[in-house]
Amino acid sequence: MVDPAFELVLVTGMSGAGRSTAARALEDLGWFVIDNLPPELLPAAVDHVSASPDVQRLAVVVDVRGGRMFDDLSRALDDVLGSGIDLRVLFLEAGDNELVRRFESSRRPHPLQGSAGILDSLVRERATLGDLRARADLVIDTSSLNVHDLRRKVDAAFGEDDRVQLRATVMSFGFKYGLPLDADIVNDVRFLPNPFWVPELRELSGLDAEVSDYVTELPEAREFLDRMAGMLDLVSDGYLREGKRYVTVAIGCTGGKHRSVAMAENLAARLVKVGVEVLVVHRDLGRE
C-alpha cells in the first residue's frame, strides 16, 4: 500500500522550455528525480520508489523523446491515479519564437525534427501534448524567464508546504506584448491614470515609491486591491479542494512598467499578510 504522504510530480512540456532546469530545481528541493522515463514504466517506477522509506517525493520527467511510447502516458497516469497517489502535473511552456531561438542558439535538433524544420516540429509537439497540457496542475510559461526565475517558481510551487496551503505567482505584464500563457486569472488596470504621462514619473517604474503612491492613491485602486485579495480568498478553498495548490494572477497595463507593476507589488504584499506564499514576477519590466 502506498504511503498517503507520498507525492508524485510529472514534469513535462515543450522541448526547450526548461524541463531540465525544473528537474534540477526539484532535485535540489529533495525530490527523487527520474528523467526521460518511458511512460509505460511509470506505474512500476512509482510502486518501486514509493516502497522505499527514504523517498517520499518523486518527480518524473516525461516528454516526446519517448516517441511512440508517449502514447502510453494517458493510460499510465490513470493507473497511477487509481492507486491513490498524490499526482501533480507540471507543464513547461514557451512561445514558438523563443523556442526556435533557443534551439538555434544551442545548435541541437528538436527531438521530432527529422528532415522537417524546427517550427514544424514545435507544431507537431504542441498537438501531441495538447491533452496533457489541459490536465496540468501548473503551467509555467518560460518565454521571458531566465533559469533563476524558473527555479524560483519551482521552489515556490514544490517546496515544503507545511506552513501555507495556497501559493501564488503575481505577475505584472503589458498588454502590448500579449497575454501571459500561464495565467489563471487576468486583471486589467488600464482604468487607472497612467504615470507615463507624468513627466517626473515617466522614467521610473512601479517599483519606485513615487509611482506606487501615484497609482494607489485613488480610492478605486485600493478597492480593486481589496476585491482582488477577497476574490482569491473566496476561491482558495475551492482550488485546494480540486488539488490546485498554486495560482498565477496576472495584472496588466499598457506597457507593463508602471501601473501593473505597482498593483502587483501591492497585491502581493496583501496576500503575504494573510498567509499566502507569493512569488512576484514582472514579465515586461525593462522592455522598451
N, C-alpha and C positions, 0 to 999 in steps of 0.2 A: 504493500500500500504506500502511495506517495505521501510524504510529509506535507500537510496542508500549508506549511510555511515555505515550501519550495517555490521558487519563482523562475519563469522562463521568458526570455525576450527573444523574439525573432527579428534579426536585423536584416533588412532587405532594401531594395530601391534601385535607382538608376545607376548604371555603371559610371564612375567618375564623380558621383555626388557625395562621396565621403564615407562609405561603409567601413573602410579600413580604419579611418580616424575614429569613428564611433565605436568600433570594436576595441581599439586600444584604450579608449576612454573607459569603457565598461570594465576592461581587464584591470585598469588602474583602480577602479572602484571596488575590486574584489570579486567580480564576476568570473566564472569559469567560461572561457570563450572557445567555441569551435567554429572555424572558418571553412566556408565552401563545402558544407555537408550535403551530400546527395539527399534530396527531400525524403525519399523512401526510407532512409535510415533515421529520420528524426524521432519517431516513437521509440525505437530501440535505444537510441542515444539518451533520450530523456529517462527511460527506465534504468539504464546503466548508471548514469551520473547521479540521478536522484537517490539511488540506493547507497551512495557514499555519504557517510555522516559529516564529511569535511566540506561538502559542496551544497550550498543552499540556494545559489543563484546561478543559472546557466543562460548564456547568450549564444545563439546560433546564427551564423551568417549564411544566408541562402540567397542565391541570385541566379540570373540567367546563364552563368557559366556552367550550370549543370545540364544545359542543353535539353534534350527530350525528358530527362529525369525531372525537370522543373514541373512538368505536367502532373507529377505525383504529389505536389505540395499541398493542394487543397485537401485531398484525402488524408494526408499525414497530419495536417492541422486539426481536422475534425477528430481524428483518432486521439490526438493529444488532449484536446478539449474534453473529449468524452471520458478521459481518465481523471478529470477534476483538477488538472494543472492550472495554476495561475499564469495564463499566457498573455503577453502583450506583444504587439507588432509595431516595430519602429521602421518607418519608411523614409529613406533619404531621397530628396528630390532636388532638381535644379533645372533651370531653363536650358533650352536646346543650344542657344548661342554660347552660354557659359560652358556647357559640357563639351561642345565642339572645341572651344578654346583650350580646355584642359587636356583633351586628347591630343590636340596638335602640339601643345606645349610639352607633353610627356613623351610624344612620339611612339605611343603604344596604340595598337589597334583596339577597336571595340570588340568585345567577345562575340558579337553577332555579325561582325563586319564582312568577313569573307571578301568577295570581289565588289561589294557594294560600298557606298560612301558612308561616312560617319553619321550624317544626318538621317539617311535612310535606315541605318541600324538603330538609331535612337527611336525612330517612329515605330519600328518593329518591337523594340524593347518596351515602350510605353503601352503598346497594345497587349503584350504578354503580361505585363504587371498590373493592368487595369483593375482586375478583381481584387488583387492583393492590396493595392493602394486603397481601395474602397473599404476594406475591412481593417485598415491600420488604426491603431490607437493613437499614434502620434506621427505626424508628418512634419519633417523639418526640411525647409527649403534652404539649401546651402548656397544659392546663387551669389549672394552678397556676403557670405560668411567666410572668414579665414579659419584655419584649423583650430585656433584658440577659441574663437567664438563657438564653433561647433562643439568642442569639448565642454565648454561651459554649459551649453544647452543640454548635453547628455548628462553631465553631472547633476544639473538641476532636476532632470526628469527621473534619473535612475539611482541617485544616491540614497543613503539611508533615509527612510521616511517615517521614523517613529515619532518625530516631533510635529509634523504637519501632514495634512492629507492632500489638499488641493495645491498643485503647483502651477504657476502661471508665467508665461512669457508675455510681457507687454512690449509691443513693437510699434515704433513710430515709422511712418513712411510717407512718400509723396505720391499723390495720385498721378502726377505726370509721368512717373516711372512704372506705373502699373500696380495692380493689387497684389498683395503677398499671397503666394500659392498655399502657404501652410497656416493661414489664419482661420480660427474657428469663429471669431466674432470680429466684424469690421465696423469701425466707427468713423464718422466724418466730422471733423471740427472746422471745416471751412466756413462755418457760420460765424466764427469769431473774427474780430478785427485782425488784420494781418500786419504783424510788426515789420514786414518787408517795406511797407510804405512809410515807416517812421525812420527818417534819415539816421538818427543816432542808434537805432536798433538793427538796421538792415544787415550790418556785417557781423552781428552777434548771432547766437543760436539759442534754442530753448533751454540749453544747459546753463545759460547765464541768468543770474538773478533778475536783471532788469527786464529781460524778455519774459521770464516766467511770471513776474509780478504783473506785467502788462497784459499777458494772456489771461491770467486767472483772477484779475481784479473784478471782472464783470460778474454779476450775480448768476447769469446763465452758464458761465463756465464752471462755477462752483456747483451749481445744480446738476450740470452734466456729470461732473465727477462723482457727486453723491449718488446719482441714479445708476451710473455705470458700476460703482462699487456695490450698490444694493442689488443690481441685477446679477452680478457674479455670485453674491451671497445667496440669492434666490436659486440659482441653477446648480450650485456646487454640490448639494446633496444628490441631485439627480445625476450629475456627471459621475460622482463616486459610485452611486448605485449601479450605473451602467458600465463600471470598470474604467472610466476615463479619469485619470488622475492628474492630468495636466491640460491646460487650455492656453491657446495663443490668442491674445486680444490685440488687434491691430488698430491704431489710431492714425488717421491720415489727414494731411492738409495738402496744399498745392505742391510744395517742393520738398516737404519732409525736413525742414530746417528749424522752423520757429514754433508754430502752434502745436503741431503734433508731438514734437519733442518735449515741450513744456508740459503738455497734458499727460503724456505717457509717464514722465517722471513723477508728476503729482499723483496720478492714479496708482502707480507702483508703491509710492510711499503710504498711501491709504491702505492698500492691500496688506502690506507688511505689518501694519499696526493691528490687523485683525487675524494675524497668524498664517497668512498665505506666503509661501516661499516664492519669490519673484525674481525673474531674470529680465533685465531691460535691454532691448536691442533697438538701436537707431539705424534702420536699414539704409536710409538715403542721406544721412547727415554727412556732409563733406563733399557731396556731389555738386557739380556746377549747375 
